[in-house]
């Protein structure tokens, strides 16, 4: 009898956990109409009479006063402005904005921004993405760069993170040759060790490796 009771309670616990997960999955998505496109990675959605600001996750678009900032906003607006969309999310940022994926016309608008060269893949926050999305966004940026489309048509594109910090990417300064040992690596995924990542941050100006600005690059390597 005791064994039966234990089995019963375990089954009840499993049902409860699955129910909680199902509710959570529903709570992490909502539908609404896009009523404003602020820039290439921020929109406002009207849902159930409430306006909610959404920051597109997994990407970083040029700022409005940055080269390609206006085009990035216009491209996003052409996809979502005035349309009903589905927002999938699991977090908010320090400004209270929802960080999410925008689904419109059966497309991932975030990914489309990267494909069109209208946004960078935000590799620093890749842990917030599924492995499938990581690969898709990484490959999309690589293809856009290789094809020199969108912001990648600029021979010296500036990372939005660097722009916000008031700094220019080291590769922009064509009058000064790159320091010895700086061979063009720009992402944490390209670094073989913490020492290499630190070298690129300190000597090659790759500030995108230190997304939170704490002086430590590629936290997963430099734990």
C-alpha positions as CSV (number, residue, x, y, z in Angstrom):
1,X,0.0,0.0,0.0
2,X,2.8,2.4,0.9
3,X,4.4,1.8,-2.5
4,X,1.1,2.5,-4.2
5,X,0.7,5.8,-2.3
6,X,4.3,6.8,-3.3
7,X,3.6,6.0,-6.9
8,X,0.3,7.9,-6.8
9,X,1.9,11.0,-5.3
10,X,4.8,10.9,-7.8
11,X,2.2,10.7,-10.7
12,X,0.3,13.7,-9.2
13,X,3.6,15.7,-8.9
14,X,4.5,14.9,-12.5
15,X,1.0,16.0,-13.7
16,X,1.4,19.2,-11.7
17,X,4.8,20.0,-13.1
18,X,3.7,19.4,-16.7
19,X,0.7,21.6,-16.1
20,X,2.9,24.4,-14.8
21,X,5.1,24.1,-17.8
22,X,2.1,24.2,-20.1
23,X,0.8,27.4,-18.4
24,X,4.2,29.0,-18.5
25,X,4.5,28.3,-22.3
26,X,1.2,30.0,-22.9
27,X,2.1,32.9,-20.6
28,X,5.3,33.4,-22.6
29,X,3.6,34.4,-25.8
30,X,0.9,36.9,-26.8
31,X,-0.7,38.4,-29.9
32,X,-1.1,42.0,-30.7
33,X,-0.9,44.7,-33.4
34,X,2.3,46.7,-34.0
35,X,1.4,50.4,-33.5
36,X,5.0,51.8,-33.5
37,X,8.4,50.9,-34.9
38,X,11.0,52.9,-32.9
39,X,14.1,51.6,-34.6
40,X,15.5,48.4,-36.2
41,X,15.0,46.3,-33.1
42,X,12.3,48.0,-31.0
43,X,8.5,48.0,-31.5
44,X,5.4,48.8,-29.6
45,X,2.5,46.3,-29.7
46,X,-1.1,47.0,-28.7
47,X,-2.6,43.9,-27.0
48,X,-5.8,43.8,-25.0
49,X,-5.9,47.6,-24.8
50,X,-2.4,47.8,-23.4
51,X,0.7,49.1,-25.2
52,X,3.8,47.0,-24.6
53,X,7.3,47.8,-25.8
54,X,9.2,44.9,-27.3
55,X,12.9,44.7,-27.9
56,X,13.7,42.1,-30.6
57,X,15.9,39.4,-29.0
58,X,19.0,38.0,-30.5
59,X,19.8,41.0,-32.7
60,X,21.3,44.4,-32.4
61,X,20.3,47.0,-35.0
62,X,22.1,50.2,-35.8
63,X,21.0,53.2,-33.7
64,X,18.8,55.8,-35.3
65,X,21.6,58.3,-35.6
66,X,24.0,55.6,-36.9
67,X,24.6,54.7,-40.6
68,X,21.9,52.3,-41.7
69,X,19.9,53.1,-38.6
70,X,17.0,54.7,-40.7
71,X,17.1,51.9,-43.3
72,X,17.0,49.3,-40.6
73,X,13.9,50.8,-39.0
74,X,12.3,51.1,-42.4
75,X,13.0,47.5,-43.3
76,X,11.5,46.3,-40.0
77,X,8.5,48.6,-40.4
78,X,7.9,47.1,-43.9
79,X,7.5,43.7,-42.3
80,X,5.5,44.5,-39.1
81,X,4.0,48.0,-39.0
82,X,0.2,47.8,-38.5
83,X,0.2,44.0,-38.6
84,X,-0.9,41.4,-36.1
85,X,2.1,39.6,-34.7
86,X,2.9,36.9,-32.2
87,X,5.5,37.7,-29.5
88,X,7.4,34.8,-28.0
89,X,9.4,35.8,-24.9
90,X,10.8,34.7,-21.6
91,X,12.4,37.9,-20.1
92,X,12.3,41.6,-19.8
93,X,15.3,44.0,-19.7
94,X,16.2,46.7,-17.2
95,X,14.1,49.2,-19.0
96,X,11.0,47.0,-18.6
97,X,10.9,46.1,-22.3
98,X,9.9,42.6,-23.3
99,X,12.8,40.7,-25.0
100,X,11.2,38.5,-27.6
101,X,10.9,37.0,-31.0
102,X,8.5,38.6,-33.4
103,X,6.5,36.2,-35.6
104,X,4.7,37.8,-38.6
105,X,3.3,36.1,-41.7
106,X,5.0,32.8,-40.6
107,X,8.4,34.5,-40.5
108,X,10.8,35.4,-37.7
109,X,11.2,39.1,-38.1
110,X,14.3,39.2,-35.9
111,X,16.0,36.7,-38.2
112,X,14.8,38.6,-41.3
113,X,16.6,41.7,-40.0
114,X,19.8,39.8,-39.8
115,X,19.4,38.2,-43.2
116,X,18.9,41.6,-44.9
117,X,22.0,43.0,-43.2
118,X,19.8,45.4,-41.2
119,X,21.0,44.1,-37.8
120,X,23.9,42.2,-36.2
121,X,23.4,38.9,-34.5
122,X,23.7,39.7,-30.8
123,X,26.2,36.9,-30.0
124,X,26.8,38.1,-26.5
125,X,23.3,37.1,-25.6
126,X,23.3,33.8,-27.5
127,X,22.6,31.9,-24.3
128,X,19.1,33.3,-24.4
129,X,18.5,31.5,-27.8
130,X,17.9,27.9,-28.7
131,X,20.8,26.1,-30.4
132,X,18.7,26.1,-33.6
133,X,18.3,29.9,-33.5
134,X,21.9,30.4,-32.6
135,X,22.9,28.6,-35.8
136,X,20.3,30.3,-37.9
137,X,21.2,33.8,-36.8
138,X,25.0,33.2,-37.0
139,X,24.7,31.8,-40.5
140,X,22.4,34.6,-41.6
141,X,24.9,37.2,-40.4
142,X,27.8,35.4,-42.1
143,X,25.8,35.2,-45.4
144,X,24.9,38.9,-45.2
145,X,28.5,39.9,-44.5
146,X,29.8,37.7,-47.3
147,X,27.3,39.3,-49.8
148,X,28.1,42.8,-48.5
149,X,24.4,43.6,-48.2
150,X,22.8,46.2,-45.9
151,X,25.1,47.5,-43.2
152,X,27.8,45.1,-44.4
153,X,28.1,47.1,-47.6
154,X,30.0,49.7,-45.5
155,X,33.7,48.8,-45.7
156,X,34.0,49.7,-42.0
157,X,30.7,49.0,-40.3
158,X,30.4,50.1,-36.7
159,X,29.0,47.7,-34.1
160,X,25.9,49.3,-32.4
161,X,27.5,48.5,-29.1
162,X,30.6,50.5,-30.0
163,X,28.4,53.3,-31.3
164,X,26.5,53.5,-28.0
165,X,29.7,53.7,-26.1
166,X,30.8,56.5,-28.3
167,X,33.7,54.4,-29.7
168,X,34.4,53.3,-33.2
169,X,35.4,49.8,-34.2
170,X,39.1,49.4,-34.5
171,X,38.8,48.2,-38.0
172,X,37.3,51.6,-39.1
173,X,40.7,53.3,-38.8
174,X,42.3,52.5,-42.1
175,X,45.1,54.9,-41.6
176,X,46.6,52.8,-38.9
177,X,47.4,49.1,-39.5
178,X,45.9,46.6,-37.2
179,X,48.2,45.6,-34.3
180,X,50.2,42.5,-34.8
181,X,48.3,39.4,-34.0
182,X,44.9,40.9,-34.8
183,X,43.7,38.8,-37.7
184,X,40.1,39.7,-38.0
185,X,38.4,37.5,-35.4
186,X,35.4,39.3,-34.0
187,X,33.3,36.8,-32.0
188,X,33.6,34.8,-28.8
189,X,32.9,31.6,-30.8
190,X,36.1,32.3,-32.7
191,X,38.3,32.5,-29.6
192,X,40.3,29.4,-28.5
193,X,40.9,30.6,-25.0
194,X,40.3,33.3,-22.4
195,X,43.8,34.6,-23.1
196,X,43.1,35.0,-26.8
197,X,39.8,36.8,-26.1
198,X,41.5,39.1,-23.6
199,X,44.2,39.9,-26.2
200,X,41.6,40.8,-28.8
201,X,39.7,43.0,-26.3
202,X,42.8,44.8,-25.0
203,X,45.0,45.0,-28.1
204,X,42.6,44.8,-31.1
205,X,39.8,46.9,-29.9
206,X,37.1,44.2,-30.1
207,X,34.8,45.7,-27.5
208,X,31.9,43.5,-28.7
209,X,33.6,40.7,-26.8
210,X,32.8,42.5,-23.6
211,X,29.1,43.0,-24.0
212,X,28.4,44.1,-20.5
213,X,31.4,46.4,-20.2
214,X,32.8,44.8,-17.1
215,X,36.3,44.4,-18.6
216,X,36.0,40.6,-18.9
217,X,35.6,39.3,-22.4
218,X,33.6,36.2,-23.4
219,X,32.4,35.2,-19.9
220,X,31.9,31.6,-20.8
221,X,35.6,31.3,-21.6
222,X,36.8,33.6,-18.8
223,X,35.0,32.2,-15.8
